[in-house]
Amino acid sequence: MTTLADQDWRLIAEDVRDGAMNMALDEIAAETAAAGGPRTLRVYRWEPSTLSLGYHQDPETVDWDFCDREYIDVVRRQTGGGGIYHDSWGDISYSIVAPAAELPGDLMECYELLCEPVLEALSRLGVPAQFAEQSRPAIYEPACYLRGLHPAHDVVADERKVSGNAQYRRRDAVVQHGSLTYSVDAERHLAVFADSGVSPREFRERVTGIDDHTDTGRSAAVTTLADTLGDWANADEGDWTDDELSRARERASGKYASEAWNRGQTSGRATR
């Protein structure tokens, strides 16, 4: 396996897009990396706020009326797991995209490697974060942050989840993306789901934010994550090419913004 820092990496931060474009750009970045282009590190923001659904998630678990009324996008991810409410201010998201041949084939090893800069960034911010060591039962499966903790990719601080991370592996490239909670809005996070039966107090017992542990402002937290990712891969500051943006807009419109993708039945979806 090649040393990652010896490869051609670009860092794109802070990228502000709607839900469909955020997912389309991950896919385009994978195609670029697989074709011999730069690997991509990306720190991004969801504008407007967005509920991202797990690949197999039943659309009936969404309160579509609430999301429509509150101008919250809904988009289905390529990765599995439960839904995540990405508040346009309270969420900080990232992606790491590289050719599959340059990363461990073992899933656990790959998570451990690609989560290194996430844990380091939280440490630099003064958040006592680590991979989950103790299992906790799920209290609402459709919500990612209320599912059972997984030691491979769930990051906790004081035993409460602060970051969720997921991968999808193409034959030729790997995409890992994740969400770091900067500030928790329990009521709004729960409201995007239909009949969760979970109280805000119960949510807060399971979820923490960066601002619970530090006075660092959101902008500085974004900069810390971007700098840490850049240091980890020895990346240069970069941007999307015009061709990538054009293809991403086409992919977003034709796939990630479509009713068929976001509200379609889950039974026919391929296993991820």
ABEGO torsion letter per residue (X at the ends): XBBAAABBBBBBOBBBBBAAAAAAAAAAAAAAAAAGBBBBBBBBBBOBBBBBBBAABBAAABBAAAAAAAGBBBBBBABBEBBBBBBAAABBBBBBBBBAAABBABAAAAAAAAAAAAAAAAAAAGBBBBBBABBBBBABAABAAABBBBAAABBBBGGBBABBBBBBBBAABBBBBBBBBABBBAAAAAAABBGAGBBAAAAAAABBBAAAABABBAAAAAAAAAAAAAAAAGBBBBBBBAAAAAAAAAAAAAAAABAAAAABBAAABBBX
